[in-house]
Amino acid sequence: MKIARIALAGLGLVAVATVAGIAYAWEPAIDRVERPAPAAFDGRLVAEGAKLAAVGNCIACHTVPGGKSFAGGLAIPTPFGTIHSSNITPDEETGIGRWSEAAFVRSMRRGVDREGNHLYPAFPYDHYTLVSDTDNRALYAYLMTRTPVRATPPPNDLPFPLNIRMSVAGWKLLFFREGEFRPDPTKSERVNRGAYLAEGLAHCGACHTPRNILGAEKKAEHWAGGEAEGWNSYAINRDSHAPIPWNSDALAHYLRHGWHAEHGVARGPMAEVTGNLAGLPDADVDAMAAYAADVMGPPAPERLAAAEGLRRYVAGGGGPGGAAPAGDSLTAAVQPASTERGEAVYAAACATCHASGRPQPYGGLDFHLSTAVAAPDPGNIVTVVLHGLPPGDGDYSSVMPAFAGTLSDADAVALLAYMRRTFTDKPAWTDLEKLVADTRSGARHVVVRPADGIERSPTNVGARD
């Protein structure tokens, strides 16, 4: 009898915990409304919403390549399975056309849809919760004035119990903190504006912060580097591996134009980000750059001295086979000339652009300045060597040919080892052979898009249909 009573008590506790969990996770539906007429929204509010949607890069996840803008259905691979983005056009049946503004704000602020379902954190509401009511109103106005598209995304492919949306409530309990952005009184208005944009709608940390085994950002490693669509998202804090330290001016130029003379061109998902940010007011881009520079902090004096030596060396035409001027604080050592395989491949495939002195963004970056070559993980430079940088559509843009069809795996490995040894003083990369083979075969999946980043929409960056 005693064992039976203990068993019953245990079952009772489980039942109570289950009921409590359901009560905690349950969210009520918000009533459907008549779809607002586009004319009901003030044009200035819609225009502001367009800018905010560009900050959030909303079109990136909610548009299938070549498909209708914001119609959803994009497959988003995660370590736990595949999630398909939702239709956020104002279609009344398959989109958000019957959502009230309150329902939209709840999705942004709390990660819950109109029907009361918890949204998977692939939708970065852990950042969007910071967005103000005023900006949410503008975003709502913008999305509700887009062209409705009747489209239902494919079902998500997630294992049990993750396929039960109530399970997301447990993730939220552990990792999600709701609340609007609060300015830091010790920082300037400009830096706080940048923090609001970068930490909120721009959700920079979603790519540039490492994640734990449950997919949550490691807040203690803020902006220490992450991964997005097969690309390494570089550290943009004090751990940055950029040979020339970033400053706010360089960051603003890069975010606005998608390239910088001392850092090269945006590529992969970042090309799409800078493509969207190009249409923002200068003040907002400058604010984001000021905040990022504040997160990075001032470089150490020895790093500044090394960077200045590197600038002088590159400006003086230094390159493979040469030697750094005596007395320069130059960390990028240059090896003597040789006849080894990697050097021969570099001379044939790379030097005509990357050692020509032609300025950015149309010339090749001097590899002494390349973060991809200096980074501890060679994934990005492997991707660029094999897949290149496709040109933008109908506009001038940076471009690089793909060498997967002309270089064997052994050629690529020799080239990469030569670049690492010649243009940096960093230790040799390991497992290059496997990384090159996996990238070529597709075992390592990487999304490659044009240099302007505009691959997912048939019309520009989503500022219009």
N, C-alpha and C positions, 0 to 999 in steps of 0.2 A: 504493500500500500504506500509506503514511504517513497519508493521509486516512482510509482504512478503519480503521486502528488507532485514530485519534482518535475516529472515529464510534463504534467499538465501546466505547472507554473511556467516552465520553459516555453511551452507552446503559447501560453497567454502573453508572455513577454514579447515573443515574436509577433503575435497578432497585434499587440499594442504598438510595437515599433513599426509594423507595416502600415497600420492605420495612420500613425503619426507622420510617417514618410509620405504617404499619399496626400495627407492634409497639407503638408509643407509644400509638396510639389504641385498641387492642384492650382490652376489659374483659371479664372472665369473667362468665357468668351465675351467679346465686345460686339454689340449689335452691328449688323450690316447697315450701311447708309446708302442713299442714292448717290451714284457717282457724280461728284461735283463737275459742273461744266467748266471747261478750260477758261472761259471768259470770266468766271467767278474769282479768278486769282489775279492780283495786281501784277502787271508786267515787270515791275522792278523787283518784286518778291521772287518771281520766277527766274529772273536774271541772276539774282543773288544765289538762288538754289542751284543754278547751273554751275556757278563757280565752286560752291560747296561740294557738289557731286564730283567735280574734277579733283578737288582736294582728296576726297574719299576714294577716288579711282573706282567708283561704283561700276562703271561699265566693264571693268576688267573681269570681274567674277560673274556678272549677270548677263553676259553676252557670249554666245557660242561663236567661234571664228566664222566669219562670213554670214552670220545670222542677223536677226533683227535686234536692234539695241535694247538692252535691259529685259529681254524675253526669257532669260534664265536658261537652265539646262546644261550649263558648263560642268563637266566632271572635274571635281576637285579631289585629287588623291590625298589621303591622310594615312598616318601609320595604322589607323584602325579600320580603314575601308574607304569607299568612295562616296562622297557627298555631291549631289547635284544642286546647283544654285537655283533659287526661286525666280519666278517671273515677277518683276516689279514694275511692269507697265500697268496702266490703269484699265486693263481688261477686267470686266466685271465678274467673270467666272474663273479664270485661271490666273489672274494677276491680283492687284491690290485696288482695283477700281471701286470696290464696296467697302474699303477700309476708311474709317474716320481718321481725323488727325490724331485723336487720342490713341487709336490702335497703332498708328504708325510710330508715335512717340514711345509707346510701351515697347515696341520691338527694338527701338534704338536704345532706350534707357535700361530695359530689363531683359532683352533677349527672349521675348514671348510674342507669338504671332496673334492675329486677331481672334483666332479660335481658341486661344489659351494653350497652344502647344509650345513647349520650350524649343528654342532654336539652337542648333548645334553651333559651337563657338568658332566654326569655320567662318561664320558671320561674326566679325570682331566686335560684338557688343561690349566686350570688356574695355574697349576703347571708345566706342560710340556712346557709352553711358555718360561720357564727359560733355557731350554736345549740349549746347544751351537750347531752351525752348524756342527762342527766336530763330536759331539756325535750323532746328528741326522743322519749324513751320515753313521756312523757305525751301528746304529739301522736299517736303511734302508737296508744296505747290509746283515745284519743278517736275517731280515724277508724275503727278496727276495731270500734267499738261503734255506728256509724251504721247506718242501714237500707241493706242492699245494693240496688243498682239495676243491672239489666242494661242497659247502654247503651254503644255503641261510638261514639266521636266520629268526625266526618267526617275524611277524610284531609287532611293539611296541603297547602297550595298554595304550594310554594316552587320556585324555579328550580334547575337544576343549577349547581353541585355542592352547593348548600345543602340539597337534598333527601336528600343522603347524610349520615346522622348522624355518620359518622366525621369529616366536615369540621369538626364542632363542636370536636373535639380541638385543631385549630389555633387556633380562637378562644380556647379555654381556655389554651393555651400562651402566648398574647399577653396575656390580660387577667384570667385567673382565678387567685386565690391561695387555696388551701385552708387552713383552720385555724380552731379555736375562738376565740372572743372573748378578748382579753387586756385586763384592766383597765389604765387609765392610773394609775400610782401617784401622779401629781401632782393627780389629781382626787378629789373626795369619793366616798364609796360611793354616794350618791344619784345623782350625775351618771354614774358608771360603770354603775349599773343602767339608767339611761335610755339610755345609749349602747348597751348590750347589746340592749335592746329595739328602739330606733329603727334601729340599723344592721343588726340581725339580722332577727328575724321581721317587724318592721314594715316593713322595706325602704324607708324613707322616700326614700332616694336614688334608688330606681328611677324615681320620678316627678319628684323635685325636683332632680335633677342632670342637666345637659345631656349628650348622648351624641355620640360621634364617628361617623364614616361607617360603622364596622363595628358600631355599636350598643352599644358599651361605654361605661360612664359615664366622664366626664372627671374623674378623681379630683382633679385640680388645681382643679376648679371645684365642689367639694363643696357640694351644696345651693344652687347658684347659679340654680336655676330650670330646669324641663324641661317636658315635655308628657305628658298622659295622656288618652286617649280624646277627643282634640280640645280639651281644656281646657288652659290654661296653668297649670302647677304653679308657683306663685310662688317666687321666691328666699326662702329662710328662713335666710339667713346675713347677713353684714354688708351685702349688696346688697338687702335687703328694701325694697320700695317702699311699705310700709304708712305712711300719714300719721302715725299714732301708733305709735311703736316698740313691738314686743311685749316683754313680760317674762314671767317664769316663771308668775306668777299668771294672767295673761291667757291664756297658752298652755294651762295646765291646765284652765281653765274652758272654753275653746274645744274642746279635745280631749274633754272629758267631756260637754259639752252640745251641741256642734255650732254654737255661736254665741258671740259676745262683743259687749258693748255698743259697743265702740270699733272693732270689726272686721267686724261683720256675721255672716252665717250661712254654714255650709259648704254647698257645692253641687257637682254633678258627682261625680267619684270620691271627693272628700274627704268628701262627705256619708255615703257608705257607710263610710268609715274611721271617722269619729266615731260613727256608729251602732254599730259594733262595739266601739269603745273605751269606750263608755258603761257596759258591764258589767264593766269591769276594776276591780280594787282601786284605791282612791284613791292608794295609795303608788306604784303602777306608773305611773299617769297623771301624777302629780306628778314622778316621776323622768324620764319622757320630756320633760316640759315643762322641767325643769331642764337637761337636756342640750341641748335645742334653744336655750334662752336662752344657754347657754354657747357654743354654736356661733356664735350671732349676736354675742355680745360686748356690752359696754356701749355704748349709743348715744353719739355725740359730744355735748358740752354744748350746742352750737348746735341740734342736732336735738331734744334734750330741751326746750330753751327754746321752739322752734317748736311742739312738740307741746303744751306747757302753754298756750301762747297759743291754739292751735286748740281745746283743751278748753274754755277759758273762752268762746271765741267761739260754739262750738256750744251750750254750756249756756245762753248768753245769748240764744239764738234767732236768731243770725245766719243769713243765707241769701241767695239770689240777689236782687240789687237793693239789697242793703245794702252797707256798707263796714266793713272790719275796724277795730276800735278803734285809735286812735293809740297807738303805743308797743308794741303786741303783736308778738311774734316770730312772725308768721303767714306761712307760705309759701303757703297756699292763698288766692290773691287772688280777690276777688269783683268782678265787672264791674258797671257801672251797668245799670239796667233798660233793656230795649230791646223792640222789637216784632218782632224777627226770628223766623223760622219755628221754630227750635230751642227758643226760650223758650216759644213758644205750645204746642208739643207737650209740653214739660216741664210746663207749668202744667196741661194737660188730662189727661195720662197718668200723671205721676209725683208731682207735688207733694202730692196728697192723702194719700199714704202717706209719702213721703220727706221731706216738710217739715212733717209733722203733730206731731212730737215724741213720737209713740207709741213706747214703748221696745221694744227687741229682746226676743225674736226675732220678735214678731208685727208690729211696726211696720217701716217701711222705714228703712234706714240713711241717715243724713245723708250725702250724697255727698262732703262735705268729708273724711269718714273712710274713704272707699272705696278699697281697694287696686286694685280693678278699674278705677276711673277714673284713678287715679294711675299705673298700670302703663304701661310703654312699649308693650306690645302690647295692643290693645283687644279681642282675641278673646273673653275671658270676658264682658265687658260687652255685646258684640254678641250673644252667645249668650243671655244672660239677658234682654235687651230683646226678642228675637224669640221665644224659647221659654219664657221665664218660669221659675218654680220650681213644679212640680206639688206638691200637698199630700201629706203622708204618709197612709198607709192606716190609717184607724181610730184616729187619735190626733191630738192637737193638734200643729201644726207651722207653721213659717213657710210662706208661700205668696205667689206673685206671678203675675199673669196673663201669658199670652203675648201679645205685641203684633204678631206676624207677620201676623195676620188683619186688623188695623186700621191699621197704619202702612205706608205705601209705603216703598220703598227710600230715596227722597229724604227722607221724613219721618224715618226712622231715622237717616240720615246727619246731617241737621240737628240732631237731638236729641243725638246722640253728640258732635258737634263743640261744641255749646253746653255740654254737661256738662264736657267736657275744659277748655274755656276758662273756665268759671265757677267750677268747684270745685277747680281746681289751678292751679299756676303753671308747668305742664309745657308743652313745645312741642306743637303740634297733631299729631294722628295723621295718617298718610298712608294712601292707598289704602283709605279707609273704604268707598267705593262698591263696590269688588270684594269686600271682606270681607263686607259685608252681603249682597250678591247671592249669594255662594258659600255663606254660612251658611243663607240662606233656601232655596236650591235643593237643598242637601244635598251640593254639590260639596265643601264643607268638612264632613266627617262629625264630628258631636259626639254623644256619648251623654248624653242628658238623663234624669234619674231624679228621683223625688220628693225633697222637701226632707229627709226622714229617711234617704234613701239606700237604703232597703230595696226594691230593685226586682228583684233577681235571685233571690230566694228566696220561696217561698210562705209561709214562716214566719219572721218576725223576722230576726235577723242570723246565723243559722247555729249558735246555741248548742244547738239541738235540731233534730230532723227534723220 
